Amino acid sequence: MTKIDVCLETVFTSLPVEARLERIAQAGYTAVELWHKECTWNGVDLTGPAKDAKKLKAILDKYGLIVNNMVLNAWDATLGGSLVNPED
């Protein structure tokens, strides 16, 4: 059976990451996708806090969630990962 995940960045944007994940789990989802580790979408721009991998793993485990997908570079290369910039 197909399972649908929820993009953490696009829901409950006024809440901190842990509260968002709690709400996602309460809604019955078991998987999430995330944008950039360097920041969090706050509903306006990407200036929310960075995501700490160890803390994120603990929160995911607490609510029985897994990460289905994570964007590791910015579509406009402002957060690194540019295919044409050797420094990335």
C-alpha positions in Angstrom: 0.0 0.0 0.0 1.3 3.5 -0.9 2.1 5.7 2.0 2.1 9.5 1.8 4.7 11.6 3.7 4.3 15.2 4.8 6.8 17.9 4.1 7.8 19.3 7.5 8.6 22.7 6.0 5.1 23.4 4.6 2.9 22.6 7.6 2.5 24.2 11.0 5.1 26.8 10.1 4.5 28.9 13.2 5.6 26.0 15.4 9.1 24.8 16.2 10.3 21.6 14.5 9.5 19.2 17.3 5.9 20.5 17.6 5.5 20.1 13.9 6.7 16.5 14.0 4.4 15.8 16.9 1.4 17.2 15.0 2.4 15.2 11.9 2.5 12.0 13.9 -0.8 12.8 15.6 -2.4 13.2 12.1 -1.4 9.5 11.4 1.6 10.0 9.1 4.7 7.9 9.6 7.1 9.6 7.2 8.3 13.2 6.6 10.5 15.0 4.2 12.7 17.9 5.1 14.4 20.8 3.4 17.9 22.0 4.1 19.7 21.1 7.3 21.1 24.6 7.5 17.7 26.2 8.1 13.9 25.7 8.5 11.1 27.3 6.5 9.1 29.5 8.8 6.2 30.3 6.4 8.0 33.3 5.0 11.6 32.4 4.3 14.4 30.0 5.1 15.6 31.8 8.3 14.4 29.3 10.8 16.9 27.3 12.9 19.3 24.8 11.6 18.4 21.1 12.0 20.7 19.2 14.4 20.9 15.6 13.2 21.1 14.0 16.7 18.2 16.0 18.1 16.2 15.4 14.9 16.8 11.6 15.2 15.6 11.6 18.8 12.5 13.5 18.0 11.7 11.3 15.0 12.1 8.2 17.2 9.9 9.7 19.9 7.0 10.1 17.5 7.6 7.0 15.4 8.5 8.9 12.2 11.1 8.3 9.5 12.6 10.7 7.0 11.6 9.8 3.5 13.5 12.6 1.7 15.7 15.5 2.6 16.9 18.3 0.3 20.6 18.8 0.8 21.3 21.6 -1.5 19.4 24.7 -2.5 17.6 25.0 -5.8 19.4 28.3 -6.4 22.7 27.2 -4.8 22.5 29.8 -2.1 23.0 27.1 0.6 25.7 25.2 -1.2 25.6 22.2 -3.4 26.1 24.1 -6.7 27.1 21.8 -9.5 29.2 24.5 -11.0 31.0 25.9 -8.0 34.1 23.8 -7.0 34.0 25.2 -3.4 30.7 23.4 -2.8 
